Structures are given as structure tokens and as C-alpha cells.
Amino acid sequence: MKRLQIACTLVIFTLGARGTAAQVTTSQYDNMRTGATLNERTLTHQNVNARQFGKLGAFKVDGAVYAQPLFLPGVEIPGKGKHDVLFVATEHDSVYAFDAYRPNDAPLWQVSLLDKKLGEETVPARDVQCPFLQPEIGVTSTPVIDLSTGTLYVLARTMIGRWCAGRATEARMAMCASIHFEKIRGLRCSW
């Protein structure tokens, strides 16, 4: 039950701010994968320059990040108020929610997608002979947020036991966007 409450953290959020700031709910900004933010109003040629534009800080996470971070403005986080939230998934099978404008702060919430009761671990890159993802394989693909239900969908790679004697799986997770509890954990596919 605790795992259920922790994993569905991504569903309840306020959609009132929907039109005020750009949302990034899927890979490359939209389902067409254009990579374009056509409604950008903040960044201009005048303010994106060496004097006014640069790194503001860093978000501390537990693994490498290959998935594109997602962004939702105006998310109501129970007990923490309303935040513009940056969702980050790691190769250590974790998902984080950060206040996008406070990069040096602790996360608003963090959840591990590994089921410790089953003895799940991340998949070592050497076990699948993957030279590009090091040192482990967990959440590589970009999650997706369904705005109509407030659900964050994540694909996590895990394993139980040794690669040769155990099994590696892909678990599709559906999480609540604001209160980090699991809605659906399904379709474990061995590979």
C-alpha cells in the first residue's frame, strides 16, 4: 500500500495555469516530435546572450538522466503549495519532481520504481552489452504526462537476481503527477 501511495505522485494537479506557461508533457515537446516550442514568449534574441543567459544551478538526482525532463506549470503539491514542476527520470529507476525555478533545493518528491520486496535492481549495462548507457539501465525513454487525467506514464527496466539466472523486465508505470502514488503497475514483459 505504501508503494501504491509513493508511485502515483503524478496525477492531481491544477490545470488553471495551463495557458500561461509552456508545458512539456512528452518527448520533443509534442506528439509530432517537432522539438519546437511554437508558443515561446519568454526567450528572445534580446535576452538569450552571454550576459543574461546561462546555468542557474543543478538538480541532484541518483543516476544518469537520458530521458527528457518534463515540465508542468502550476502543480498543486499537497502540503507544499503550487509549483512549476520539472519531472526528471533517472537510469537508477527513480522519478523526481523539482520546483523548476529552485534548482539547488531538495526535490518536492522522489520515488523509486524498484520493488525492493521482489529484490528488483537496475539492469547493469554490461549485462545487456550497452556501451552508450552507463553504468546501469533503468528509465531511458522519456515519460509522458496525460493532462486529462494528471497521469505520468513511465517505462522502467528492472531485474531480479543475476542476469543469467534471473529475469529482466520492463514495467509500465502510471503515476499521479502531484502526490506520487502508483495508479497502475502493469505489463511486466521479460526481455
C-alpha positions in Angstrom: 0.0 0.0 0.0 2.9 2.4 0.8 4.3 1.7 -2.6 0.9 2.5 -4.1 0.9 5.8 -2.4 4.5 6.6 -3.3 4.2 5.7 -7.0 1.1 7.7 -8.0 2.6 11.0 -7.2 1.9 12.4 -10.7 -1.9 12.8 -11.1 -3.6 15.6 -9.2 -2.5 19.0 -10.4 -4.1 22.3 -11.1 -4.8 23.0 -14.8 -5.7 26.6 -14.2 -2.3 27.8 -15.3 -2.4 25.8 -18.5 -2.3 28.7 -20.9 0.2 30.9 -19.1 3.4 28.9 -19.4 4.8 26.3 -21.9 4.1 22.7 -20.9 6.4 19.9 -21.8 4.4 16.7 -21.4 6.2 14.3 -23.9 9.4 13.8 -25.8 10.4 16.7 -28.1 7.5 18.9 -26.8 4.6 17.3 -28.8 3.3 14.1 -30.3 4.6 15.1 -33.7 8.1 15.2 -32.2 8.9 18.5 -33.8 11.2 19.7 -31.0 9.7 23.2 -31.4 8.1 25.4 -28.8 6.0 27.5 -31.1 4.4 29.5 -28.3 7.7 30.6 -26.6 7.3 34.2 -25.4 10.0 34.5 -22.7 13.2 33.6 -24.6 14.0 36.2 -27.2 17.1 37.2 -29.3 17.5 40.1 -27.0 17.7 38.2 -23.7 19.4 34.9 -24.8 23.0 36.1 -24.8 26.3 35.5 -22.9 25.5 38.4 -20.4 22.0 37.3 -19.5 21.7 33.6 -20.1 23.4 30.6 -18.5 23.3 27.9 -15.9 21.4 28.8 -12.8 22.1 25.6 -10.8 21.8 21.9 -10.8 19.2 19.3 -9.7 20.7 16.5 -7.6 19.5 13.0 -8.7 20.6 9.4 -8.0 21.6 8.3 -11.5 22.3 9.4 -15.1 19.5 11.2 -17.0 18.8 10.2 -20.6 15.1 10.9 -20.7 14.0 14.4 -21.5 12.7 16.2 -18.3 9.1 17.2 -18.4 7.6 20.5 -17.2 4.1 21.5 -15.9 3.3 24.9 -14.5 1.0 25.4 -11.5 1.1 22.0 -10.0 -0.5 21.8 -6.6 1.7 19.6 -4.4 -0.2 18.5 -1.2 1.4 20.2 1.8 3.9 22.2 -0.3 1.7 24.5 -2.3 1.7 25.4 -6.0 4.9 24.9 -8.0 6.1 25.0 -11.6 7.3 21.4 -11.6 10.2 19.8 -13.5 9.8 15.9 -13.6 13.1 14.1 -14.0 13.5 10.3 -14.5 16.9 8.5 -14.0 18.7 5.3 -15.0 18.5 4.3 -11.4 14.7 3.9 -11.8 13.8 7.0 -9.9 11.4 9.8 -10.7 11.7 13.2 -9.2 9.6 16.4 -9.0 11.5 19.6 -8.5 10.5 23.2 -8.3 11.8 24.3 -11.7 12.9 27.7 -10.5 14.8 26.4 -7.4 17.4 24.0 -8.8 19.5 23.8 -5.6 16.6 22.9 -3.4 15.6 19.3 -2.4 13.0 17.6 -4.6 9.3 18.2 -3.9 9.1 14.4 -4.0 11.1 11.4 -5.3 10.0 7.8 -5.9 12.0 4.7 -6.7 10.3 2.4 -9.2 12.3 -0.6 -7.9 10.2 -3.1 -5.9 12.6 -3.9 -3.0 10.2 -6.6 -1.7 10.8 -8.5 -5.0 14.5 -7.8 -4.9 14.4 -5.7 -8.0 17.5 -3.8 -9.1 18.5 -1.7 -12.1 20.0 -3.6 -15.1 23.8 -3.3 -15.3 24.8 -2.0 -18.7 27.4 -4.8 -19.0 24.6 -7.4 -18.8 22.9 -6.1 -21.9 26.1 -5.1 -23.7 25.0 -1.5 -23.9 28.1 0.8 -24.4 26.0 4.0 -24.5 24.2 3.8 -21.2 26.5 3.5 -18.2 26.6 2.2 -15.5 23.0 1.0 -15.3 19.8 0.9 -17.4 16.5 2.0 -15.7 14.3 4.7 -17.2 15.8 5.6 -20.5 12.8 6.7 -22.6 11.0 10.0 -21.8 7.9 9.6 -19.7 4.6 11.0 -20.9 2.1 13.1 -18.9 -1.6 12.8 -19.8 -3.1 16.2 -18.9 -6.7 15.0 -18.9 -6.1 12.6 -16.0 -2.9 14.0 -14.5 -1.1 10.7 -15.1 2.6 10.3 -15.7 3.5 7.1 -17.6 7.0 5.7 -17.1 8.7 2.7 -18.6 11.3 1.2 -16.1 13.7 -1.6 -16.8 14.5 -3.8 -13.8 15.9 -7.2 -13.0 15.6 -9.7 -10.2 18.6 -11.8 -9.4 21.6 -12.3 -11.7 21.0 -11.7 -15.5 21.7 -15.4 -16.4 19.7 -16.9 -13.6 17.1 -14.2 -13.0 14.8 -12.2 -15.3 14.9 -8.7 -16.7 11.6 -6.9 -17.1 10.1 -3.7 -18.4 7.4 -2.4 -16.2 4.9 0.2 -17.4 4.0 2.5 -14.5 1.2 5.0 -14.3 1.8 7.6 -11.5 -0.2 10.5 -10.1 1.5 13.8 -11.1 1.3 15.7 -7.8 1.1 13.2 -4.9 3.5 10.5 -6.1 1.5 7.3 -5.7 1.2 4.4 -8.1 -2.0 4.1 -10.1 -1.1 1.2 -12.3 1.9 -1.1 -12.3 1.4 -3.5 -15.2 2.5 -5.4 -18.1 5.8 -6.8 -16.9 7.5 -8.0 -20.1 10.6 -10.2 -19.9 13.4 -9.4 -22.3 
